Structures are given as structure tokens and as C-alpha cells.
């Protein structure tokens, strides 16, 4: 058989067969990628919900072909659409009424593969075993799939083999993940329901949804490293926003009483199961309010979201049951540190706090000011232990350059964070609206930058100019949609709630294989994974050649050998 190549890379046996089937369809006058629309009038779920036994119901449905059971002139198949799966029943003489039986004998039986997208017209009925199915009267090829789906297989003992569960593959090929693991859709549906619930809540309060710049001449509104780019026409440096706070507060200056934005923000920082360089926040600013009002507001909003998504305030998150019912526990930051470490740091100076941090095993460096040191202690010793939703209030003013100084306690700011399941989910202030104080705070940040703090804020003259015109007392909030989605969907990693999380580039190493290595590799590609002894037997190589060949393939990292309780297996990497 002549080899077919994709971008100078040999195709697998299955891929070759599918391309040959594609050509055969065209030879029969069947376009495998038709331009005409196919008007679906029902989903698999609606068929199952609405079917009434004994009443003929004509349907038009489309989706992927996920299985075929051919039994002579009659066959069963399974079709998967956006809502689930439905069984199809195909009879040769029904879908091919005349003498020409090509559509059944050739197209369906031989040229359609698992993963192909088809459209069918038929009637709903119940099989002898009581399964609601569609008796197909017309079959139309809508899309030919050229790659086989990595479908799991269940053996006689009920053990699942070849499940598409590798996290990297799932995140990198989300389009495959959604097809072969359709339960994944539920996570993303719930995420959308979450944002819809939040948006509805905010709109009912009378707040206006707005849009602010993503490309900014100065980054600000948070403590983070930015992504930097260059605008050719303007010949100027621009930054992807790390937050949209300063622009939203400009709108409060302009006379809006309440504005919010669901924003994509970008921070050039490390990646973990809680961090992605691109993430979503909802930021809200309401005039004539303060941070105590905002705490009550957050409790009410998140409690409503839990009810909308789950019908109750209790949500399962890993091994924990999180209860979002109001009221939530509240600690000041100093109280939290004392509660979890037994040390009162409230009256310590920078040097003493630095020594205390070291004694607690917290990593410190010379660039850290008093506020950063306190933040590190809290993050290392307290945050992970706060499982139930908890407000941490009254942060040191050094940590909060955009928040008002506390009205009663010297050296503190009117700020809170909500911590849940061991991670921050929101941050809020009584917003600083004193332009003179704000300038001093920005200048303090510049000094921290000179000390080596590459996350220190820049001085934004235009923002200062805006609040010099007068910004009313304002409460502000930033709530992390991704982290809240993790909790609300019981997801272990932020990558699980992002359709397309950021990934390292795929490793594509071209290696020169010997003839024996090519032989074995081509045999293995047909199955992807097979017992080592079977592969050796099929290769026909001597013991000496076999040992050399398998060692070469593993050295090139194109295959790997793994051991189970019963056998040694070889699989393509």
C-alpha cells in the first residue's frame, strides 16, 4: 500500500483507511463535506423526554456516529449530539427503497467510521428491550472524520481501557476531550450559569456593565508582572491589563453610580493549578458605599450563585463541603495570623516581622517591605487552612496602595479578601479617593520598585488627574471567576474550568529511525498500544535485532514500555 503523508509525516493505518473512504465517497458522488444546511429539529435528550409510546413522531437529528453493530440487512448505531446519545436502527430496505442498496451496503457498512458526523431523518420507536430509538429512513453524510477518536474500551470485567484521561492531552485537545468525555461539558455549562447568575444579580441592582481597555499604556490596579507589547503605528509600549480598576474608577468620577466588567486579565507569573496567565475577573465599583457594605453584598451574591447552580448553599469541593450560607466568618489579618501561628505581629516593625517570618519558615528577601512580609506570612501559614468562606479584613496599608486608610486603626486599610477552600476568591476596598494620599502611595510603590520589587505599582498621572476632579466615596470589588468556578464545579485545577488553558509548546522532535525501528514503529501505530511479546512476534526480528530496535525506539522517546501486573506493554508516545 502506498504511504500517504501529512506535512512530511507518515499517517497511521487508520488515517490512511479513512482518507481512502473519503475518496470512495466522492467516487460515489457523495460530498463528505456538503455545503447545504441540515435542519435539525430535535436533540437526543428531547427525544427521550418527549416520546410517547404508540404515537409516531418524525424527527431530524444530527451528530457523531459513536458505534455500529451490523447484523446483515439491519444494524444498530449510536449517535451523539450536544445533549447526549440516542440509538439508531437502520434497515437496508427502509433507507434504500429501490434496487440500489449502496447507501446501506457500502456507505454505512464500509465507508462510515466512528467519529463521522451524520444527519438522519426517521421516526421514534421503542425496541423490544424498551430502549427509545430512531428508525432511520434517510441518512446523510455531513462530515468525514479523518482521525480516529481515542475511545475508551470496556472489557468483560467492566474495566475501562484506553480512557482519554491524561490531563495534558485533555487540556491540549479539548475538542477531543469534549467528545469522548461528554461529562466535561457540565463543568463549562455550570461556569456559564455562574456568570449568568452574577450578571443577573448585578443588573437587578441597577449597575451598568461596561468595557474598558485591555491594551493599556500603564498597567495598574493590582500587584503583578505584566505582559508587554509594542504598537507600531503609535511607536509606544503597551501592556496587557493586569486589572481594570483604574479605568472603572474613572467612570465613577464621570458620574456613574455603579459599573462592572467581566474582564480578561493577564499576569506574567508562574503557572499552577490555581494560576493561569490569562484569567477572568468581575470587577465592580459602587459610589457612596464602603467595604463593610461590600462584604454583605458579596455574601448575598455568592449565596445566590450557589442556590442557582445547586439548589442549596452547600457545595462539594474535593474532600470538603463548603457552605456559602450567610453570614461568613470574619477575621482581621492580624487576628488570622495570631490564630494560626500564635504570634501577634500587629505592633512589630519591618525588621522584627522579617525575623519572625524566617523563624516560621517563610522565604523572605530584601525587596520585601513590611506589607509584603505580612502577606507572605498570611499566605504560607493561614490561607490554606481557611476552608469555609471567610473574610480577612483590615490589611496593613502598605499592602493596599489603592484602599482608604482605616477610619479607626492607624496603619491599616479598609480592605478585605474572601478566602474559600484555601484560596482567595475576591478582593475589595473602600476605594482611596484622596488624590494627595494616592500620589504618596504611588510614590511609595516606586520606592519598593527601586528596591527590586518587580510587582510594585507604577504612578499613573492620568488616574491622579481624574480623582483630582473628585471621586465620590466608593466600594470596589474584584472576584476571580475561574477560582469561584473551581469551587462551584468541584474542579481540582484551574485548567479544568478553562476551555483552552495555556500550555507549553508540544514537543515535536523529528528523529531518524533505522529500517527495523520504522518497521516496529509502524506496527505499533496501528494499535497505539500492545503487549511487548505480540509486537516482537509481529516484527519477525531476531532476539539481537529486537533488543537493539526497542532500545533505540525508547531512547528516541517515540515509544515507551510499561509494566502491569500481568504483562509488559509498548505504546506510542
DODREN-166538 format. One record per residue (C-alpha): residue number from 1; chain; x, y, z. Coordinates in steps of 0.001 Angstrom, whole numbers, plus 500000, padded with zeros to 6 digits. Layout:
<pts>
   num   chaine       px       py       pz
   NUM        A        X        Y        Z
...
</pts>
This chain:
<pts>
   num   chaine       px       py       pz
     1        A   500000   500000   500000
     2        A   501291   503444   499057
     3        A   502030   505617   502077
     4        A   500149   508875   502483
     5        A   501813   511775   504303
     6        A   500656   514775   506309
     7        A   503272   517537   506433
     8        A   506027   515011   505693
     9        A   504820   512731   508484
    10        A   503521   509263   507692
    11        A   499898   508681   508577
    12        A   498718   505778   510703
    13        A   496983   502836   509102
    14        A   493590   504046   510349
    15        A   494181   507543   508974
    16        A   495099   506086   505595
    17        A   491946   503951   505540
    18        A   489782   506977   506400
    19        A   491265   509009   503567
    20        A   490621   506157   501184
    21        A   486998   506017   502397
    22        A   486783   509750   501813
    23        A   487826   509297   498199
    24        A   485424   506375   497726
    25        A   482542   508546   498959
    26        A   483445   511152   496366
    27        A   483729   508460   493697
    28        A   480115   507547   494549
    29        A   479057   511157   494049
    30        A   478667   511794   497793
    31        A   480248   515034   499058
    32        A   481739   514266   502514
    33        A   481657   517974   503465
    34        A   478370   519248   501970
    35        A   477685   522988   501913
    36        A   473913   522794   502286
    37        A   472372   523199   505719
    38        A   470815   520280   507549
    39        A   467837   521466   509577
    40        A   467851   519585   512889
    41        A   464542   519846   514754
    42        A   465236   517951   517958
    43        A   468006   516712   520271
    44        A   468651   513268   521723
    45        A   467584   514490   525149
    46        A   464321   515957   523831
    47        A   463520   512707   522029
    48        A   463840   510747   525265
    49        A   461888   513290   527291
    50        A   459039   513835   524830
    51        A   458463   510374   523333
    52        A   455016   508914   523860
    53        A   454716   505210   523151
    54        A   452371   504328   520338
    55        A   452469   507805   518800
    56        A   454534   508219   515625
    57        A   456996   511067   515973
    58        A   459058   512146   512973
    59        A   462480   513585   513847
    60        A   465516   515128   512176
    61        A   468706   514771   514203
    62        A   472446   515033   513624
    63        A   475632   514198   515475
    64        A   478657   511924   515608
    65        A   478483   508239   514856
    66        A   479861   506619   518040
    67        A   479234   502914   517468
    68        A   477999   500445   514838
    69        A   476544   496951   515315
    70        A   475990   495418   511880
    71        A   473675   492397   511666
    72        A   473163   491648   507982
    73        A   470469   493837   506466
    74        A   469710   495506   509797
    75        A   472045   497398   512100
    76        A   472116   499415   515268
    77        A   474249   502513   515747
    78        A   474712   505200   518349
    79        A   474587   508913   517576
    80        A   475989   511560   519938
    81        A   474832   515182   519772
    82        A   475274   518147   522102
    83        A   472811   516719   524645
    84        A   473778   513043   524794
    85        A   473352   509822   522836
    86        A   470476   508102   521060
    87        A   470288   504663   519462
    88        A   469655   504412   515721
    89        A   468062   501462   513958
    90        A   468915   501073   510279
    91        A   467176   498644   507928
    92        A   468643   498200   504452
    93        A   465300   498115   502686
    94        A   463965   501156   504556
    95        A   466845   503542   503807
    96        A   467303   502049   500301
    97        A   463774   501612   498960
    98        A   464728   500735   495349
    99        A   467166   498232   493874
   100        A   470205   500345   494699
   101        A   471372   499404   498201
   102        A   474610   501433   498081
   103        A   473740   503790   500941
   104        A   473425   500877   503359
   105        A   475755   498204   501949
   106        A   478634   500494   501046
   107        A   478259   503900   502658
   108        A   477002   502919   506108
   109        A   478612   499490   506466
   110        A   482013   500188   504888
   111        A   482743   503895   504465
   112        A   481376   505453   507652
   113        A   483709   505405   510644
   114        A   483346   506147   514341
   115        A   483506   509930   514762
   116        A   481908   510778   511412
   117        A   479145   513357   511605
   118        A   475854   512278   510051
   119        A   472313   513542   509766
   120        A   469293   511241   509919
   121        A   465571   511554   509356
   122        A   463311   508964   510871
   123        A   460659   508065   513428
   124        A   460977   507407   517131
   125        A   460100   503960   518439
   126        A   460842   501618   521325
   127        A   462884   498449   520809
   128        A   461859   495072   522216
   129        A   464098   495678   525206
   130        A   462441   499044   525844
   131        A   465141   501417   524520
   132        A   463916   504603   522854
   133        A   465487   504699   519397
   134        A   465208   506340   515987
   135        A   464234   504175   512990
   136        A   466276   505773   510218
   137        A   464560   506484   506895
   138        A   467190   508827   505427
   139        A   470912   509004   506108
   140        A   473179   511871   505067
   141        A   476962   512188   505434
   142        A   477741   515638   506885
   143        A   481427   515417   507815
   144        A   484040   512722   507317
   145        A   486384   512394   510315
   146        A   489977   511739   509232
   147        A   491379   510966   512680
   148        A   490125   508126   514901
   149        A   488752   509195   518283
   150        A   490584   507859   521365
   151        A   487536   505975   522620
   152        A   487745   504013   525866
   153        A   487039   500291   525760
   154        A   485305   498279   528467
   155        A   486262   494618   528884
   156        A   484118   491753   530121
   157        A   485023   492555   533722
   158        A   483902   496164   533343
   159        A   487459   497513   533383
   160        A   487968   500609   531227
   161        A   490984   500656   528917
   162        A   492479   503495   526834
   163        A   490404   506167   528554
   164        A   491264   509701   527442
   165        A   492307   510853   530904
   166        A   495822   512250   530544
   167        A   495475   515891   531752
   168        A   497938   517353   529256
   169        A   496250   515674   526305
   170        A   492803   516662   527582
   171        A   493735   520337   528028
   172        A   495677   520495   524770
   173        A   492964   518747   522749
   174        A   489839   519998   524483
   175        A   487866   519379   521284
   176        A   488569   515654   521672
   177        A   488017   515722   525434
   178        A   484510   517141   524975
   179        A   483596   514403   522502
   180        A   484939   511347   524320
   181        A   484329   512654   527866
   182        A   480999   514458   527384
   183        A   480543   514879   531162
   184        A   483242   517582   530918
   185        A   480612   519802   529278
   186        A   478760   520046   532584
   187        A   481648   521975   534132
   188        A   481581   524611   531421
   189        A   477799   524823   531387
   190        A   477901   525489   535141
   191        A   480583   528128   534624
   192        A   478324   529947   532177
   193        A   475401   529592   534584
   194        A   477629   531123   537274
   195        A   478429   534220   535212
   196        A   474793   534500   534114
   197        A   473658   534367   537753
   198        A   476200   537014   538753
   199        A   475343   539262   535795
   200        A   471619   538976   536544
   201        A   472230   539841   540210
   202        A   474285   542927   539283
   203        A   471809   544085   536646
   204        A   468903   543789   539087
   205        A   470843   546093   541430
   206        A   470919   548670   538638
   207        A   474654   548511   537862
   208        A   475913   549059   534312
   209        A   478077   546517   532503
   210        A   480909   548297   530654
   211        A   484103   547606   528707
   212        A   487500   549159   529371
   213        A   490842   548908   527521
   214        A   492785   545643   527508
   215        A   495846   547301   525967
   216        A   496994   549976   528404
   217        A   499868   552477   528295
   218        A   500387   551912   532024
   219        A   499446   548775   533890
   220        A   497841   549228   537284
   221        A   495069   548308   539671
   222        A   496881   545283   541093
   223        A   500270   543980   542155
   224        A   501550   541780   539321
   225        A   504001   541449   536429
   226        A   502518   542489   533070
   227        A   502819   541216   529521
   228        A   504431   543858   527325
   229        A   503903   544574   523637
   230        A   504608   547342   521107
   231        A   502192   549371   518988
   232        A   503889   550054   515668
   233        A   501773   552978   514439
   234        A   501936   554896   517718
   235        A   505510   553666   518320
   236        A   504815   553085   522002
   237        A   504965   550327   524569
   238        A   501649   548904   525709
   239        A   500724   546381   528373
   240        A   498018   543753   528595
   241        A   495974   544783   531607
   242        A   496586   543145   534953
   243        A   493332   544677   536255
   244        A   490730   547184   535090
   245        A   490298   549005   538399
   246        A   491742   552386   537464
   247        A   489578   552712   534346
   248        A   486390   551695   536131
   249        A   487072   554279   538853
   250        A   487470   556903   536122
   251        A   483852   556082   535184
   252        A   482766   556649   538797
   253        A   484475   560069   538548
   254        A   482468   560585   535346
   255        A   479168   560207   537180
   256        A   478147   556538   537038
   257        A   476938   555258   540397
   258        A   477698   551588   539731
   259        A   479740   549924   536963
   260        A   481045   546402   536490
   261        A   483026   544432   533925
   262        A   483726   540764   533261
   263        A   487314   541188   532224
   264        A   490069   539068   530784
   265        A   493220   539987   532697
   266        A   496791   538902   532073
   267        A   499619   538419   534569
   268        A   503086   537284   533557
   269        A   503546   534997   536527
   270        A   504056   531358   537395
   271        A   501524   528683   536489
   272        A   499909   526239   538895
   273        A   496591   524563   539461
   274        A   495392   527935   540786
   275        A   497104   530221   538254
   276        A   496788   530742   534524
   277        A   498446   533727   532815
   278        A   495076   534634   531268
   279        A   492162   534671   533681
   280        A   488713   536202   534221
   281        A   487666   538660   536879
   282        A   484483   540514   537595
   283        A   485243   543988   538913
   284        A   482512   546154   540456
   285        A   482587   549775   541722
   286        A   479649   551353   543541
   287        A   479588   555012   544622
   288        A   478674   556075   548156
   289        A   479399   552627   549640
   290        A   482260   551202   551734
   291        A   483982   547872   552319
   292        A   481613   546777   555103
   293        A   478677   547185   552710
   294        A   480630   545240   550069
   295        A   481148   542282   552435
   296        A   477400   541935   552872
   297        A   476967   542337   549103
   298        A   479465   539545   548317
   299        A   477812   537176   550797
   300        A   474425   537780   549216
   301        A   475688   537395   545640
   302        A   477722   534217   546132
   303        A   474991   532592   548216
   304        A   472570   533276   545342
   305        A   475020   531779   542814
   306        A   475285   528578   544871
   307        A   471486   528349   545041
   308        A   471113   528983   541293
   309        A   473685   526301   540411
   310        A   472963   523649   543035
   311        A   469624   524474   544615
   312        A   471353   524707   548003
   313        A   474137   526669   549703
   314        A   476305   523594   550323
   315        A   478822   522748   547597
   316        A   481177   519764   547399
   317        A   484798   520776   546756
   318        A   487242   517844   546897
   319        A   487114   516385   550403
   320        A   485327   519463   551765
   321        A   481720   520596   551913
   322        A   481655   524385   551505
   323        A   478642   526186   552903
   324        A   478023   529631   551387
   325        A   475090   530438   553638
   326        A   475287   533882   555225
   327        A   476878   535143   557446
   328        A   480500   534179   556752
   329        A   483241   534103   559377
   330        A   485356   537288   559677
   331        A   488947   537782   560929
   332        A   491237   540773   560730
   333        A   494554   539841   559106
   334        A   496418   540217   562389
   335        A   493795   538055   564146
   336        A   494148   535340   561493
   337        A   497948   535257   561788
   338        A   497751   535121   565570
   339        A   495036   532433   565402
   340        A   497110   530104   563187
   341        A   500650   530884   564423
   342        A   500117   532017   567996
   343        A   502147   535184   567259
   344        A   500841   538752   567441
   345        A   502701   540745   564772
   346        A   500458   543813   564844
   347        A   502968   546035   566630
   348        A   506176   544665   565074
   349        A   508362   546782   562799
   350        A   509673   545591   559427
   351        A   512899   544063   560750
   352        A   511137   542132   563530
   353        A   508476   540827   561140
   354        A   511230   539710   558753
   355        A   512922   537732   561533
   356        A   509583   536283   562629
   357        A   508849   535181   559063
   358        A   512204   533401   558871
   359        A   511510   531611   562159
   360        A   508155   530469   560749
   361        A   509909   529041   557689
   362        A   508617   531717   555310
   363        A   511005   532675   552490
   364        A   511884   536407   552534
   365        A   514197   538715   550610
   366        A   515489   542286   550877
   367        A   512943   543671   548401
   368        A   510032   542877   550749
   369        A   508557   545750   552698
   370        A   506505   545320   555865
   371        A   503283   544743   553955
   372        A   504766   542116   551625
   373        A   506238   540268   554606
   374        A   502852   540146   556348
   375        A   501250   538960   553119
   376        A   503813   536146   552803
   377        A   503235   535014   556402
   378        A   499480   535001   555892
   379        A   499782   533135   552589
   380        A   502072   530451   553979
   381        A   500550   529926   557432
   382        A   496885   530902   557263
   383        A   495305   530985   553815
   384        A   495426   527237   553118
   385        A   493640   526480   556400
   386        A   490604   528654   555632
   387        A   488169   526188   554068
   388        A   484757   527730   554763
   389        A   484197   531180   553187
   390        A   485923   533686   555416
   391        A   486515   537429   555166
   392        A   490015   538607   556088
   393        A   489807   542333   556858
   394        A   491931   545349   557787
   395        A   495117   544762   555816
   396        A   498256   546794   556525
   397        A   498143   549988   554499
   398        A   501479   549101   552829
   399        A   499747   546122   551165
   400        A   496880   548187   549843
   401        A   498002   551254   547863
   402        A   494538   551808   546350
   403        A   492499   551393   549548
   404        A   491444   554012   552106
   405        A   493249   554182   555417
   406        A   491183   552633   558183
   407        A   488868   555115   559861
   408        A   489764   553811   563380
   409        A   493030   551832   563281
   410        A   496320   553504   562431
   411        A   498442   551737   559810
   412        A   495583   549630   558433
   413        A   493476   549879   555288
   414        A   489769   549310   554733
   415        A   490212   546184   552691
   416        A   489024   542588   552747
   417        A   489641   539371   550876
   418        A   487283   536416   550822
   419        A   489145   533126   551287
   420        A   487459   529839   550448
   421        A   488807   526299   550170
   422        A   492260   527622   550982
   423        A   492456   530287   548252
   424        A   491470   533916   547738
   425        A   488349   534313   545615
   426        A   487862   538081   545875
   427        A   489473   541333   546942
   428        A   487683   544559   547899
   429        A   488312   548050   549304
   430        A   486832   551229   550470
   431        A   488479   552911   547494
   432        A   491049   555623   548129
   433        A   489661   558873   546721
   434        A   492084   561338   548323
   435        A   494335   562357   545387
   436        A   497142   563635   547615
   437        A   497273   560447   549667
   438        A   497016   558400   546459
   439        A   500052   560184   544983
   440        A   502068   559457   548136
   441        A   501048   555773   547975
   442        A   502126   555566   544323
   443        A   505452   557162   545205
   444        A   505933   554602   547996
   445        A   505334   551889   545391
   446        A   508030   553408   543179
   447        A   510466   553154   546091
   448        A   509612   549458   546500
   449        A   510273   549048   542778
   450        A   513716   550580   543229
   451        A   514379   548008   545972
   452        A   513747   545236   543475
   453        A   510009   544560   543853
   454        A   509093   543920   540204
   455        A   505392   543709   541117
   456        A   505239   547256   542545
   457        A   502680   549626   541002
   458        A   503520   552438   538602
   459        A   502498   556058   539111
   460        A   499510   556806   536854
   461        A   499310   560593   536341
   462        A   496097   560441   534331
   463        A   494334   558485   537074
   464        A   495540   561007   539646
   465        A   494241   563790   537431
   466        A   490867   562033   537252
   467        A   490399   561739   541015
   468        A   491604   565319   541484
   469        A   488309   566253   539780
   470        A   486646   564367   542630
   471        A   485644   560706   543038
   472        A   482808   560041   545479
   473        A   483310   557533   548335
   474        A   483309   554192   546545
   475        A   483390   550477   547329
   476        A   485265   548290   544846
   477        A   485394   544529   544296
   478        A   487376   542095   542165
   479        A   486179   538480   542193
   480        A   488025   535663   540445
   481        A   485601   533843   538160
   482        A   487971   530939   537486
   483        A   488606   530157   541148
   484        A   484955   530526   542066
   485        A   484123   528209   539157
   486        A   486604   525642   540506
   487        A   484735   525531   543802
   488        A   481253   525599   542285
   489        A   482083   522739   539867
   490        A   484265   520673   542240
   491        A   487271   521035   539937
   492        A   490771   520357   541204
   493        A   492651   522621   538817
   494        A   492060   525971   537121
   495        A   492822   524203   533829
   496        A   489629   522162   534350
   497        A   487437   525289   534163
   498        A   489200   526850   531165
   499        A   488345   525522   527729
   500        A   491852   526196   526455
   501        A   494376   526725   529268
   502        A   497853   527930   528387
   503        A   500198   525034   527617
   504        A   503843   524558   526822
   505        A   504524   524013   523100
   506        A   504115   520420   522012
   507        A   507358   518548   521680
   508        A   507782   517671   518021
   509        A   511138   516023   517670
   510        A   511957   514599   514273
   511        A   514194   511563   514657
   512        A   515853   509403   512055
   513        A   514742   505804   512563
   514        A   516525   502741   511282
   515        A   514659   500368   508972
   516        A   513980   497957   511852
   517        A   512823   500841   514080
   518        A   510479   502061   511325
   519        A   509088   498536   510933
   520        A   508296   498163   514649
   521        A   507010   501742   514969
   522        A   504627   501273   512015
   523        A   503310   498044   513540
   524        A   502735   499730   516884
   525        A   500989   502776   515381
   526        A   498205   500540   514096
   527        A   497214   499680   517671
   528        A   498853   502567   519595
   529        A   499463   500151   522496
   530        A   500055   496397   522504
   531        A   501743   493628   524542
   532        A   505511   493665   524038
   533        A   505661   489973   523139
   534        A   502967   490368   520488
   535        A   504843   493280   518954
   536        A   508093   491307   518900
   537        A   506357   488342   517291
   538        A   504778   490508   514571
   539        A   508104   492195   513820
   540        A   509790   488893   512971
   541        A   513111   490244   514253
   542        A   515774   488104   515872
   543        A   516375   488487   519593
   544        A   519521   490559   518991
   545        A   517836   492871   516449
   546        A   514717   493158   518609
   547        A   516680   494240   521682
   548        A   518597   496831   519662
   549        A   515425   498111   517987
   550        A   513270   498512   521118
   551        A   516161   500185   522968
   552        A   516553   502607   520051
   553        A   512848   503498   519988
   554        A   512718   504141   523735
   555        A   515945   506165   523521
   556        A   514375   508330   520788
   557        A   511352   508731   523117
   558        A   508859   507746   520424
   559        A   507620   504716   522387
   560        A   507589   503650   525998
   561        A   507468   500276   527700
   562        A   505302   499923   530787
   563        A   504615   497039   533138
   564        A   501292   495867   534521
   565        A   500613   493044   536934
   566        A   500242   490630   534050
   567        A   502353   491838   531165
   568        A   504751   494274   529526
   569        A   503194   496748   527094
   570        A   504643   499034   524456
   571        A   502845   502206   523396
   572        A   503385   505213   521158
   573        A   504316   508444   522944
</pts>
